[in-house]
Amino acid sequence: MRRRVPGAVAVGAAALLAVTACGGTEEPAAPEAAADHAAERGTAEAGDLRISGAWMPEPANPEVGAVYLRVENGAEADDAITAVTADASDDADLYTTETTDSGASMMRAVEEIPVPGGGATELMAGGYHVMVNDLPEPLAVGDEVVLTLTFASEHEVEVTAPVQPMTAGDGGEDAHEGHH
Ligand SMILES: [Cu+2]
């Protein structure tokens, strides 16, 4: 009886691989498989830094897109994102979102986005994020934007952010309608 169990597990793993593998000839892409694939693309590592969940909500404004992602810093020392470039536009910047006393959201460019040692920073709607401005071509679901993030630790990390429907990810509602 005992020997059957590993066999069954192996078959199960093989079936799973077949389902999630990319580039197959079958016309597939159940929404879940597509999401898994996007998550892989939104991931990168350099040194003790790990980036995950990079994505761009399909821009409501054809000229401006926001990118959200998570940065984990496994090092003891604090780090920070100090610069960003994008392949989709020459104009990409680091931003934060602030809420005024009257409750309005305002975005402003920042010099850096801190990532504490042994901690993580989430770039998300309503907080820190990357803006890709002056897009020469509108971006739509299925496109992707390649970002290069420079850190204070001098790591440079390239990560691919797929453009996904506004409702993908947690940040559902997007505050960029009146941006810039
Ligand atoms: Cu913004």
Backbone and ligand atoms as CSV (ligand in chain L), in Angstrom:
chain,resi,resn,atom,element,x,y,z
A,1,MET,N,N,0.825,-1.202,0.000
A,1,MET,CA,C,0.000,0.000,0.000
A,1,MET,C,C,0.862,1.256,0.000
A,2,ARG,N,N,1.934,1.211,0.758
A,2,ARG,CA,C,2.720,2.429,0.915
A,2,ARG,C,C,3.298,2.918,-0.409
A,3,ARG,N,N,3.646,1.974,-1.279
A,3,ARG,CA,C,4.346,2.383,-2.497
A,3,ARG,C,C,3.405,3.107,-3.475
A,4,ARG,N,N,2.141,2.911,-3.295
A,4,ARG,CA,C,1.221,3.558,-4.227
A,4,ARG,C,C,1.180,5.068,-4.039
A,5,VAL,N,N,1.415,5.470,-2.836
A,5,VAL,CA,C,1.237,6.902,-2.567
A,5,VAL,C,C,2.199,7.779,-3.370
A,6,PRO,N,N,3.510,7.455,-3.346
A,6,PRO,CA,C,4.411,8.294,-4.152
A,6,PRO,C,C,4.037,8.284,-5.632
A,7,GLY,N,N,3.627,7.143,-6.120
A,7,GLY,CA,C,3.238,7.079,-7.525
A,7,GLY,C,C,2.095,8.027,-7.824
A,8,ALA,N,N,1.121,8.010,-6.963
A,8,ALA,CA,C,-0.038,8.869,-7.184
A,8,ALA,C,C,0.370,10.332,-7.130
A,9,VAL,N,N,1.268,10.651,-6.232
A,9,VAL,CA,C,1.719,12.041,-6.114
A,9,VAL,C,C,2.437,12.474,-7.384
A,10,ALA,N,N,3.287,11.578,-7.895
A,10,ALA,CA,C,4.041,11.929,-9.100
A,10,ALA,C,C,3.103,12.190,-10.271
A,11,VAL,N,N,2.098,11.360,-10.412
A,11,VAL,CA,C,1.147,11.576,-11.508
A,11,VAL,C,C,0.454,12.919,-11.339
A,12,GLY,N,N,0.073,13.204,-10.109
A,12,GLY,CA,C,-0.593,14.475,-9.857
A,12,GLY,C,C,0.296,15.653,-10.215
A,13,ALA,N,N,1.565,15.582,-9.863
A,13,ALA,CA,C,2.486,16.681,-10.155
A,13,ALA,C,C,2.656,16.854,-11.655
A,14,ALA,N,N,2.727,15.730,-12.384
A,14,ALA,CA,C,2.886,15.824,-13.829
A,14,ALA,C,C,1.677,16.488,-14.464
A,15,ALA,N,N,0.515,16.138,-13.980
A,15,ALA,CA,C,-0.693,16.737,-14.535
A,15,ALA,C,C,-0.707,18.235,-14.272
A,16,LEU,N,N,-0.275,18.621,-13.083
A,16,LEU,CA,C,-0.246,20.033,-12.732
A,16,LEU,C,C,0.696,20.800,-13.646
A,17,LEU,N,N,1.861,20.219,-13.916
A,17,LEU,CA,C,2.826,20.853,-14.806
A,17,LEU,C,C,2.226,21.077,-16.175
A,18,ALA,N,N,1.532,20.063,-16.663
A,18,ALA,CA,C,0.956,20.181,-17.996
A,18,ALA,C,C,-0.049,21.331,-18.038
A,19,VAL,N,N,-0.757,21.524,-16.964
A,19,VAL,CA,C,-1.765,22.580,-16.943
A,19,VAL,C,C,-1.124,23.950,-16.891
A,20,THR,N,N,-0.066,24.100,-16.118
A,20,THR,CA,C,0.477,25.443,-15.900
A,20,THR,C,C,1.600,25.805,-16.861
A,21,ALA,N,N,2.119,24.843,-17.608
A,21,ALA,CA,C,3.217,25.166,-18.503
A,21,ALA,C,C,2.775,26.178,-19.550
A,22,CYS,N,N,3.675,27.067,-19.902
A,22,CYS,CA,C,3.333,28.106,-20.873
A,22,CYS,C,C,3.778,27.677,-22.268
A,23,GLY,N,N,3.202,28.253,-23.261
A,23,GLY,CA,C,3.657,28.043,-24.618
A,23,GLY,C,C,3.202,26.740,-25.223
A,24,GLY,N,N,2.235,26.090,-24.632
A,24,GLY,CA,C,1.689,24.868,-25.215
A,24,GLY,C,C,0.930,25.176,-26.479
A,25,THR,N,N,0.594,24.150,-27.214
A,25,THR,CA,C,-0.126,24.380,-28.454
A,25,THR,C,C,-1.623,24.498,-28.227
A,26,GLU,N,N,-2.075,24.041,-27.089
A,26,GLU,CA,C,-3.519,24.099,-26.851
A,26,GLU,C,C,-3.961,25.538,-26.603
A,27,GLU,N,N,-5.144,25.818,-27.036
A,27,GLU,CA,C,-5.743,27.133,-26.759
A,27,GLU,C,C,-6.337,27.054,-25.378
A,28,PRO,N,N,-5.845,27.689,-24.413
A,28,PRO,CA,C,-6.112,27.305,-23.053
A,28,PRO,C,C,-6.563,28.460,-22.209
A,29,ALA,N,N,-5.600,28.863,-21.449
A,29,ALA,CA,C,-5.632,30.001,-20.581
A,29,ALA,C,C,-6.939,30.152,-19.894
A,30,ALA,N,N,-7.193,29.213,-19.032
A,30,ALA,CA,C,-8.184,29.476,-18.004
A,30,ALA,C,C,-7.679,30.693,-17.263
A,31,PRO,N,N,-8.577,31.527,-16.770
A,31,PRO,CA,C,-8.144,32.750,-16.097
A,31,PRO,C,C,-7.095,32.489,-15.018
A,32,GLU,N,N,-7.205,31.390,-14.296
A,32,GLU,CA,C,-6.253,31.124,-13.223
A,32,GLU,C,C,-4.864,30.854,-13.768
A,33,ALA,N,N,-4.782,30.101,-14.829
A,33,ALA,CA,C,-3.480,29.820,-15.427
A,33,ALA,C,C,-2.857,31.115,-15.927
A,34,ALA,N,N,-3.652,31.973,-16.504
A,34,ALA,CA,C,-3.134,33.246,-16.993
A,34,ALA,C,C,-2.603,34.077,-15.837
A,35,ALA,N,N,-3.305,34.068,-14.726
A,35,ALA,CA,C,-2.869,34.841,-13.567
A,35,ALA,C,C,-1.546,34.297,-13.038
A,36,ASP,N,N,-1.388,32.977,-13.013
A,36,ASP,CA,C,-0.135,32.394,-12.565
A,36,ASP,C,C,1.012,32.853,-13.445
A,37,HIS,N,N,0.776,32.852,-14.719
A,37,HIS,CA,C,1.807,33.244,-15.653
A,37,HIS,C,C,2.190,34.700,-15.435
A,38,ALA,N,N,1.193,35.543,-15.231
A,38,ALA,CA,C,1.453,36.955,-14.996
A,38,ALA,C,C,2.278,37.142,-13.731
A,39,ALA,N,N,1.983,36.355,-12.715
A,39,ALA,CA,C,2.717,36.483,-11.461
A,39,ALA,C,C,4.187,36.155,-11.666
A,40,GLU,N,N,4.483,35.160,-12.496
A,40,GLU,CA,C,5.878,34.847,-12.788
A,40,GLU,C,C,6.566,36.032,-13.448
A,41,ARG,N,N,5.873,36.631,-14.390
A,41,ARG,CA,C,6.481,37.753,-15.088
A,41,ARG,C,C,6.703,38.939,-14.153
A,42,GLY,N,N,5.878,39.065,-13.153
A,42,GLY,CA,C,5.988,40.200,-12.247
A,42,GLY,C,C,6.990,40.002,-11.126
A,43,THR,N,N,7.902,39.044,-11.294
A,43,THR,CA,C,8.803,38.657,-10.216
A,43,THR,C,C,10.257,38.851,-10.639
A,44,ALA,N,N,11.116,39.250,-9.709
A,44,ALA,CA,C,12.544,39.378,-9.995
A,44,ALA,C,C,13.313,39.342,-8.688
A,45,GLU,N,N,14.602,39.006,-8.783
A,45,GLU,CA,C,15.450,38.959,-7.592
A,45,GLU,C,C,16.824,39.531,-7.895
A,46,ALA,N,N,17.428,40.151,-6.905
A,46,ALA,CA,C,18.819,40.602,-6.994
A,46,ALA,C,C,19.364,40.691,-5.591
A,47,GLY,N,N,20.436,39.982,-5.336
A,47,GLY,CA,C,20.988,39.979,-3.987
A,47,GLY,C,C,19.924,39.551,-2.991
A,48,ASP,N,N,19.731,40.359,-1.955
A,48,ASP,CA,C,18.739,40.041,-0.934
A,48,ASP,C,C,17.382,40.665,-1.253
A,49,LEU,N,N,17.260,41.247,-2.424
A,49,LEU,CA,C,16.002,41.902,-2.808
A,49,LEU,C,C,15.142,40.965,-3.632
A,50,ARG,N,N,13.862,40.963,-3.337
A,50,ARG,CA,C,12.932,40.160,-4.107
A,50,ARG,C,C,11.721,41.005,-4.461
A,51,ILE,N,N,11.415,41.045,-5.739
A,51,ILE,CA,C,10.262,41.803,-6.218
A,51,ILE,C,C,9.208,40.818,-6.676
A,52,SER,N,N,7.969,41.085,-6.328
A,52,SER,CA,C,6.892,40.196,-6.741
A,52,SER,C,C,5.633,41.005,-7.013
A,53,GLY,N,N,4.738,40.387,-7.748
A,53,GLY,CA,C,3.419,40.975,-7.968
A,53,GLY,C,C,3.416,42.270,-8.748
A,54,ALA,N,N,4.412,42.466,-9.638
A,54,ALA,CA,C,4.431,43.703,-10.416
A,54,ALA,C,C,3.328,43.679,-11.469
A,55,TRP,N,N,2.573,44.753,-11.555
A,55,TRP,CA,C,1.531,44.838,-12.583
A,55,TRP,C,C,1.129,46.281,-12.797
A,56,MET,N,N,0.555,46.559,-13.933
A,56,MET,CA,C,0.023,47.882,-14.241
A,56,MET,C,C,-1.468,47.741,-14.503
A,57,PRO,N,N,-2.306,48.449,-13.737
A,57,PRO,CA,C,-3.729,48.464,-14.074
A,57,PRO,C,C,-3.900,49.087,-15.457
A,58,GLU,N,N,-4.749,48.518,-16.275
A,58,GLU,CA,C,-4.967,49.089,-17.615
A,58,GLU,C,C,-5.300,50.569,-17.459
A,59,PRO,N,N,-4.474,51.447,-18.063
A,59,PRO,CA,C,-4.638,52.881,-17.790
A,59,PRO,C,C,-5.983,53.419,-18.281
A,60,ALA,N,N,-6.631,54.200,-17.405
A,60,ALA,CA,C,-7.850,54.899,-17.816
A,60,ALA,C,C,-7.477,56.085,-18.694
A,61,ASN,N,N,-6.350,56.698,-18.363
A,61,ASN,CA,C,-5.790,57.792,-19.152
A,61,ASN,C,C,-4.743,57.187,-20.085
A,62,PRO,N,N,-4.922,57.307,-21.407
A,62,PRO,CA,C,-4.011,56.609,-22.336
A,62,PRO,C,C,-2.559,57.058,-22.238
A,63,GLU,N,N,-2.303,58.189,-21.590
A,63,GLU,CA,C,-0.935,58.706,-21.563
A,63,GLU,C,C,-0.170,58.375,-20.274
A,64,VAL,N,N,-0.871,57.825,-19.280
A,64,VAL,CA,C,-0.261,57.661,-17.960
A,64,VAL,C,C,-0.617,56.302,-17.378
A,65,GLY,N,N,0.399,55.574,-16.904
A,65,GLY,CA,C,0.129,54.309,-16.242
A,65,GLY,C,C,0.848,54.230,-14.898
A,66,ALA,N,N,0.255,53.520,-13.955
A,66,ALA,CA,C,0.878,53.293,-12.652
A,66,ALA,C,C,1.315,51.840,-12.559
A,67,VAL,N,N,2.442,51.585,-11.894
A,67,VAL,CA,C,2.876,50.206,-11.660
A,67,VAL,C,C,2.930,49.959,-10.156
A,68,TYR,N,N,2.359,48.845,-9.760
A,68,TYR,CA,C,2.364,48.416,-8.369
A,68,TYR,C,C,3.185,47.146,-8.248
A,69,LEU,N,N,3.820,46.962,-7.114
A,69,LEU,CA,C,4.612,45.752,-6.873
A,69,LEU,C,C,4.984,45.702,-5.399
A,70,ARG,N,N,5.599,44.598,-5.013
A,70,ARG,CA,C,6.062,44.421,-3.642
A,70,ARG,C,C,7.567,44.179,-3.661
A,71,VAL,N,N,8.295,44.843,-2.778
A,71,VAL,CA,C,9.734,44.646,-2.643
A,71,VAL,C,C,10.013,44.095,-1.266
A,72,GLU,N,N,10.696,42.951,-1.205
A,72,GLU,CA,C,11.146,42.408,0.073
A,72,GLU,C,C,12.657,42.570,0.164
A,73,ASN,N,N,13.101,42.982,1.329
A,73,ASN,CA,C,14.526,43.195,1.565
A,73,ASN,C,C,15.006,42.209,2.626
A,74,GLY,N,N,15.709,41.165,2.193
A,74,GLY,CA,C,16.179,40.144,3.119
A,74,GLY,C,C,17.461,40.528,3.839
A,75,ALA,N,N,18.047,41.666,3.463
A,75,ALA,CA,C,19.281,42.103,4.115
A,75,ALA,C,C,18.962,42.765,5.452
A,76,GLU,N,N,19.973,42.895,6.292
A,76,GLU,CA,C,19.751,43.577,7.568
A,76,GLU,C,C,19.666,45.077,7.373
A,77,ALA,N,N,20.423,45.576,6.416
A,77,ALA,CA,C,20.485,47.025,6.221
A,77,ALA,C,C,19.252,47.535,5.469
A,78,ASP,N,N,18.850,48.739,5.821
A,78,ASP,CA,C,17.777,49.390,5.081
A,78,ASP,C,C,18.228,49.637,3.649
A,79,ASP,N,N,17.270,49.641,2.748
A,79,ASP,CA,C,17.567,49.921,1.349
A,79,ASP,C,C,16.488,50.885,0.845
A,80,ALA,N,N,16.565,51.260,-0.413
A,80,ALA,CA,C,15.542,52.146,-0.964
A,80,ALA,C,C,15.605,52.080,-2.481
A,81,ILE,N,N,14.458,52.215,-3.112
A,81,ILE,CA,C,14.431,52.404,-4.561
A,81,ILE,C,C,14.764,53.870,-4.814
A,82,THR,N,N,15.797,54.115,-5.595
A,82,THR,CA,C,16.229,55.497,-5.798
A,82,THR,C,C,15.974,56.005,-7.214
A,83,ALA,N,N,15.672,55.109,-8.143
A,83,ALA,CA,C,15.419,55.540,-9.516
A,83,ALA,C,C,14.662,54.448,-10.256
A,84,VAL,N,N,13.949,54.848,-11.301
A,84,VAL,CA,C,13.231,53.880,-12.116
A,84,VAL,C,C,13.254,54.329,-13.568
A,85,THR,N,N,13.418,53.364,-14.463
A,85,THR,CA,C,13.229,53.636,-15.885
A,85,THR,C,C,12.270,52.591,-16.428
A,86,ALA,N,N,11.628,52.911,-17.552
A,86,ALA,CA,C,10.673,51.999,-18.171
A,86,ALA,C,C,10.944,51.924,-19.661
A,87,ASP,N,N,10.645,50.777,-20.244
A,87,ASP,CA,C,10.854,50.655,-21.687
A,87,ASP,C,C,9.744,51.350,-22.484
A,88,ALA,N,N,8.605,51.566,-21.840
A,88,ALA,CA,C,7.444,52.087,-22.570
A,88,ALA,C,C,7.494,53.599,-22.748
A,89,SER,N,N,8.322,54.275,-21.965
A,89,SER,CA,C,8.373,55.734,-22.010
A,89,SER,C,C,9.688,56.201,-21.410
A,90,ASP,N,N,10.158,57.360,-21.882
A,90,ASP,CA,C,11.384,57.926,-21.299
A,90,ASP,C,C,11.112,58.575,-19.953
A,91,ASP,N,N,9.849,58.699,-19.606
A,91,ASP,CA,C,9.474,59.467,-18.418
A,91,ASP,C,C,8.799,58.566,-17.394
A,92,ALA,N,N,9.591,58.015,-16.481
A,92,ALA,CA,C,9.045,57.216,-15.384
A,92,ALA,C,C,9.594,57.766,-14.077
A,93,ASP,N,N,8.783,57.772,-13.039
A,93,ASP,CA,C,9.197,58.353,-11.764
A,93,ASP,C,C,8.585,57.617,-10.588
A,94,LEU,N,N,9.208,57.858,-9.434
A,94,LEU,CA,C,8.723,57.311,-8.168
A,94,LEU,C,C,7.750,58.314,-7.552
A,95,TYR,N,N,6.603,57.813,-7.101
A,95,TYR,CA,C,5.567,58.696,-6.561
A,95,TYR,C,C,5.055,58.177,-5.232
A,96,THR,N,N,4.483,59.090,-4.476
A,96,THR,CA,C,3.715,58.689,-3.316
A,96,THR,C,C,2.346,59.359,-3.395
A,97,THR,N,N,1.417,58.844,-2.637
A,97,THR,CA,C,0.071,59.416,-2.595
A,97,THR,C,C,-0.161,59.931,-1.184
A,98,GLU,N,N,-0.604,61.163,-1.095
A,98,GLU,CA,C,-0.886,61.731,0.223
A,98,GLU,C,C,-2.338,62.161,0.278
A,99,THR,N,N,-2.901,61.998,1.444
A,99,THR,CA,C,-4.278,62.428,1.646
A,99,THR,C,C,-4.266,63.762,2.386
A,100,THR,N,N,-4.905,64.748,1.811
A,100,THR,CA,C,-4.939,66.066,2.440
A,100,THR,C,C,-5.934,66.067,3.593
A,101,ASP,N,N,-5.907,67.129,4.386
A,101,ASP,CA,C,-6.826,67.230,5.523
A,101,ASP,C,C,-8.275,67.161,5.058
A,102,SER,N,N,-8.523,67.630,3.861
A,102,SER,CA,C,-9.901,67.607,3.355
A,102,SER,C,C,-10.261,66.250,2.753
A,103,GLY,N,N,-9.308,65.300,2.754
A,103,GLY,CA,C,-9.618,63.956,2.296
A,103,GLY,C,C,-9.320,63.709,0.830
A,104,ALA,N,N,-8.768,64.701,0.140
A,104,ALA,CA,C,-8.438,64.513,-1.275
A,104,ALA,C,C,-7.105,63.786,-1.413
A,105,SER,N,N,-6.958,62.987,-2.460
A,105,SER,CA,C,-5.692,62.298,-2.725
A,105,SER,C,C,-4.827,63.149,-3.638
A,106,MET,N,N,-3.572,63.288,-3.266
A,106,MET,CA,C,-2.632,64.035,-4.099
A,106,MET,C,C,-1.384,63.201,-4.290
A,107,MET,N,N,-0.868,63.184,-5.521
A,107,MET,CA,C,0.356,62.441,-5.766
A,107,MET,C,C,1.501,63.405,-5.966
A,108,ARG,N,N,2.641,63.015,-5.485
A,108,ARG,CA,C,3.832,63.821,-5.747
A,108,ARG,C,C,5.038,62.910,-5.919
A,109,ALA,N,N,5.974,63.392,-6.728
A,109,ALA,CA,C,7.190,62.615,-6.960
A,109,ALA,C,C,8.037,62.596,-5.692
A,110,VAL,N,N,8.716,61.476,-5.463
A,110,VAL,CA,C,9.607,61.362,-4.310
A,110,VAL,C,C,11.006,60.983,-4.790
A,111,GLU,N,N,11.998,61.323,-3.971
A,111,GLU,CA,C,13.385,61.010,-4.303
A,111,GLU,C,C,13.647,59.521,-4.217
A,112,GLU,N,N,12.995,58.870,-3.247
A,112,GLU,CA,C,13.239,57.451,-3.060
A,112,GLU,C,C,12.063,56.813,-2.338
A,113,ILE,N,N,11.988,55.502,-2.453
A,113,ILE,CA,C,10.981,54.716,-1.743
A,113,ILE,C,C,11.722,53.774,-0.802
A,114,PRO,N,N,11.616,53.994,0.513
A,114,PRO,CA,C,12.389,53.193,1.466
A,114,PRO,C,C,11.916,51.748,1.539
A,115,VAL,N,N,12.873,50.839,1.709
A,115,VAL,CA,C,12.564,49.421,1.929
A,115,VAL,C,C,13.366,48.984,3.150
A,116,PRO,N,N,12.716,48.825,4.308
A,116,PRO,CA,C,13.448,48.547,5.546
A,116,PRO,C,C,14.173,47.208,5.506
A,117,GLY,N,N,15.314,47.133,6.189
A,117,GLY,CA,C,16.045,45.883,6.314
A,117,GLY,C,C,15.177,44.836,6.985
A,118,GLY,N,N,15.159,43.633,6.420
A,118,GLY,CA,C,14.343,42.564,6.977
A,118,GLY,C,C,12.854,42.805,6.817
A,119,GLY,N,N,12.491,43.751,5.980
A,119,GLY,CA,C,11.074,44.091,5.813
A,119,GLY,C,C,10.670,44.149,4.364
A,120,ALA,N,N,9.572,44.803,4.112
A,120,ALA,CA,C,9.041,44.872,2.753
A,120,ALA,C,C,8.288,46.176,2.578
A,121,THR,N,N,8.218,46.627,1.339
A,121,THR,CA,C,7.422,47.802,0.996
A,121,THR,C,C,6.495,47.442,-0.144
A,122,GLU,N,N,5.261,47.833,0.010
A,122,GLU,CA,C,4.255,47.536,-0.995
A,122,GLU,C,C,3.985,48.815,-1.796
A,123,LEU,N,N,4.186,48.730,-3.114
A,123,LEU,CA,C,3.772,49.831,-3.984
A,123,LEU,C,C,2.348,49.519,-4.411
A,124,MET,N,N,1.423,50.396,-4.054
A,124,MET,CA,C,0.020,50.060,-4.228
A,124,MET,C,C,-0.812,51.319,-4.401
A,125,ALA,N,N,-2.046,51.121,-4.859
A,125,ALA,CA,C,-2.969,52.244,-5.008
A,125,ALA,C,C,-3.115,52.938,-3.663
A,126,GLY,N,N,-2.987,54.251,-3.659
A,126,GLY,CA,C,-3.125,55.009,-2.433
A,126,GLY,C,C,-1.826,55.157,-1.661
A,127,GLY,N,N,-0.723,54.608,-2.186
A,127,GLY,CA,C,0.564,54.700,-1.489
A,127,GLY,C,C,1.678,54.955,-2.484
A,128,TYR,N,N,2.845,54.434,-2.168
A,128,TYR,CA,C,3.956,54.531,-3.114
A,128,TYR,C,C,3.607,53.811,-4.409
A,129,HIS,N,N,4.095,54.330,-5.505
A,129,HIS,CA,C,3.912,53.644,-6.793
A,129,HIS,C,C,4.870,54.222,-7.816
A,130,VAL,N,N,4.957,53.559,-8.953
A,130,VAL,CA,C,5.744,54.051,-10.085
A,130,VAL,C,C,4.774,54.629,-11.100
A,131,MET,N,N,5.083,55.821,-11.595
A,131,MET,CA,C,4.286,56.395,-12.680
A,131,MET,C,C,5.079,56.309,-13.976
A,132,VAL,N,N,4.431,55.838,-15.017
A,132,VAL,CA,C,5.011,55.869,-16.357
A,132,VAL,C,C,4.213,56.914,-17.121
A,133,ASN,N,N,4.853,58.055,-17.375
A,133,ASN,CA,C,4.163,59.212,-17.955
A,133,ASN,C,C,4.432,59.337,-19.448
A,134,ASP,N,N,3.634,60.164,-20.103
A,134,ASP,CA,C,3.838,60.491,-21.519
A,134,ASP,C,C,3.994,59.243,-22.380
A,135,LEU,N,N,3.121,58.292,-22.184
A,135,LEU,CA,C,3.179,57.078,-22.995
A,135,LEU,C,C,2.935,57.414,-24.464
A,136,PRO,N,N,3.866,57.044,-25.328
A,136,PRO,CA,C,3.679,57.333,-26.756
A,136,PRO,C,C,2.557,56.492,-27.368
A,137,GLU,N,N,2.335,55.307,-26.813
A,137,GLU,CA,C,1.280,54.414,-27.300
A,137,GLU,C,C,0.430,54.015,-26.105
A,138,PRO,N,N,-0.890,54.012,-26.277
A,138,PRO,CA,C,-1.728,53.536,-25.163
A,138,PRO,C,C,-1.413,52.075,-24.851
A,139,LEU,N,N,-1.486,51.714,-23.594
A,139,LEU,CA,C,-1.245,50.336,-23.174
A,139,LEU,C,C,-2.573,49.671,-22.849
A,140,ALA,N,N,-2.672,48.399,-23.205
A,140,ALA,CA,C,-3.911,47.667,-22.973
A,140,ALA,C,C,-3.586,46.327,-22.332
A,141,VAL,N,N,-4.614,45.691,-21.824
A,141,VAL,CA,C,-4.452,44.370,-21.224
A,141,VAL,C,C,-3.762,43.448,-22.222
A,142,GLY,N,N,-2.741,42.740,-21.771
A,142,GLY,CA,C,-1.961,41.873,-22.656
A,142,GLY,C,C,-0.602,42.472,-22.972
A,143,ASP,N,N,-0.502,43.808,-22.882
A,143,ASP,CA,C,0.814,44.440,-23.029
A,143,ASP,C,C,1.614,44.228,-21.751
A,144,GLU,N,N,2.897,44.557,-21.820
A,144,GLU,CA,C,3.699,44.532,-20.604
A,144,GLU,C,C,4.719,45.658,-20.651
A,145,VAL,N,N,5.104,46.084,-19.458
A,145,VAL,CA,C,6.078,47.162,-19.317
A,145,VAL,C,C,7.263,46.617,-18.529
A,146,VAL,N,N,8.465,46.841,-19.044
A,146,VAL,CA,C,9.661,46.399,-18.341
A,146,VAL,C,C,10.239,47.582,-17.576
A,147,LEU,N,N,10.317,47.437,-16.264
A,147,LEU,CA,C,10.890,48.469,-15.402
A,147,LEU,C,C,12.291,48.062,-14.985
A,148,THR,N,N,13.171,49.039,-14.853
A,148,THR,CA,C,14.458,48.814,-14.200
A,148,THR,C,C,14.500,49.686,-12.954
A,149,LEU,N,N,14.582,49.037,-11.817
A,149,LEU,CA,C,14.610,49.729,-10.529
A,149,LEU,C,C,16.050,49.784,-10.031
A,150,THR,N,N,16.480,50.967,-9.629
A,150,THR,CA,C,17.810,51.117,-9.031
A,150,THR,C,C,17.647,51.323,-7.536
A,151,PHE,N,N,18.477,50.619,-6.770
A,151,PHE,CA,C,18.393,50.679,-5.310
A,151,PHE,C,C,19.604,51.414,-4.732
A,152,ALA,N,N,19.435,51.913,-3.514
A,152,ALA,CA,C,20.536,52.572,-2.811
A,152,ALA,C,C,21.711,51.621,-2.644
A,153,SER,N,N,21.416,50.315,-2.534
A,153,SER,CA,C,22.467,49.302,-2.418
A,153,SER,C,C,23.171,49.058,-3.743
A,154,GLU,N,N,22.776,49.823,-4.765
A,154,GLU,CA,C,23.355,49.764,-6.105
A,154,GLU,C,C,22.931,48.548,-6.895
A,155,HIS,N,N,22.001,47.768,-6.367
A,155,HIS,CA,C,21.401,46.729,-7.196
A,155,HIS,C,C,20.528,47.382,-8.258
A,156,GLU,N,N,20.539,46.786,-9.434
A,156,GLU,CA,C,19.597,47.166,-10.477
A,156,GLU,C,C,18.752,45.948,-10.780
A,157,VAL,N,N,17.454,46.103,-10.721
A,157,VAL,CA,C,16.567,44.962,-10.898
A,157,VAL,C,C,15.598,45.263,-12.036
A,158,GLU,N,N,15.542,44.339,-12.983
A,158,GLU,CA,C,14.608,44.476,-14.100
A,158,GLU,C,C,13.414,43.577,-13.842
A,159,VAL,N,N,12.232,44.125,-13.957
A,159,VAL,CA,C,11.029,43.331,-13.707
A,159,VAL,C,C,9.975,43.682,-14.757
A,160,THR,N,N,9.255,42.661,-15.181
A,160,THR,CA,C,8.232,42.853,-16.212
A,160,THR,C,C,6.861,42.942,-15.558
A,161,ALA,N,N,6.165,44.045,-15.813
A,161,ALA,CA,C,4.847,44.275,-15.229
A,161,ALA,C,C,3.774,44.108,-16.306
A,162,PRO,N,N,3.000,43.042,-16.238
A,162,PRO,CA,C,1.927,42.878,-17.216
A,162,PRO,C,C,0.808,43.887,-16.969
A,163,VAL,N,N,0.203,44.341,-18.057
A,163,VAL,CA,C,-0.968,45.217,-17.950
A,163,VAL,C,C,-2.187,44.323,-17.761
A,164,GLN,N,N,-2.905,44.575,-16.674
A,164,GLN,CA,C,-4.029,43.708,-16.335
A,164,GLN,C,C,-5.280,44.541,-16.101
A,165,PRO,N,N,-6.445,43.913,-16.177
A,165,PRO,CA,C,-7.680,44.667,-15.939
A,165,PRO,C,C,-7.636,45.328,-14.566
A,166,MET,N,N,-8.255,46.458,-14.457
A,166,MET,CA,C,-8.219,47.240,-13.225
A,166,MET,C,C,-8.614,46.418,-12.015
A,167,THR,N,N,-9.426,45.407,-12.194
A,167,THR,CA,C,-9.943,44.649,-11.057
A,167,THR,C,C,-8.996,43.536,-10.604
A,168,ALA,N,N,-7.924,43.279,-11.382
A,168,ALA,CA,C,-6.976,42.232,-10.944
A,168,ALA,C,C,-6.305,42.713,-9.679
A,169,GLY,N,N,-5.726,42.056,-8.845
A,169,GLY,CA,C,-5.025,42.623,-7.700
A,169,GLY,C,C,-5.944,43.261,-6.673
A,170,ASP,N,N,-5.374,43.624,-5.556
A,170,ASP,CA,C,-6.170,44.105,-4.432
A,170,ASP,C,C,-6.661,45.502,-4.673
A,171,GLY,N,N,-5.837,46.291,-5.325
A,171,GLY,CA,C,-6.083,47.723,-5.333
A,171,GLY,C,C,-7.215,48.128,-6.229
A,172,GLY,N,N,-8.057,47.191,-6.612
A,172,GLY,CA,C,-9.242,47.419,-7.436
A,172,GLY,C,C,-9.441,48.842,-7.907
A,173,GLU,N,N,-9.861,49.675,-7.010
A,173,GLU,CA,C,-10.133,51.058,-7.378
A,173,GLU,C,C,-8.815,51.776,-7.631
A,174,ASP,N,N,-8.772,52.577,-8.624
A,174,ASP,CA,C,-7.556,53.266,-8.982
A,174,ASP,C,C,-7.754,54.776,-8.856
A,175,ALA,N,N,-6.748,55.434,-8.347
A,175,ALA,CA,C,-6.894,56.867,-8.053
A,175,ALA,C,C,-6.278,57.726,-9.146
A,176,HIS,N,N,-6.043,57.162,-10.317
A,176,HIS,CA,C,-5.309,57.911,-11.327
A,176,HIS,C,C,-6.169,58.614,-12.338
A,177,GLU,N,N,-7.468,58.614,-12.138
A,177,GLU,CA,C,-8.341,59.237,-13.131
A,177,GLU,C,C,-7.986,60.710,-13.301
A,178,GLY,N,N,-7.727,61.367,-12.197
A,178,GLY,CA,C,-7.442,62.799,-12.289
A,178,GLY,C,C,-5.974,63.098,-12.174
A,179,HIS,N,N,-5.160,62.124,-12.518
A,179,HIS,CA,C,-3.722,62.249,-12.287
A,179,HIS,C,C,-3.087,63.209,-13.270
A,180,HIS,N,N,-2.264,64.080,-12.773
A,180,HIS,CA,C,-1.453,65.018,-13.558
A,180,HIS,C,C,-2.302,65.928,-14.417
L,1,CU,CU,CU,0.421,58.271,-9.702
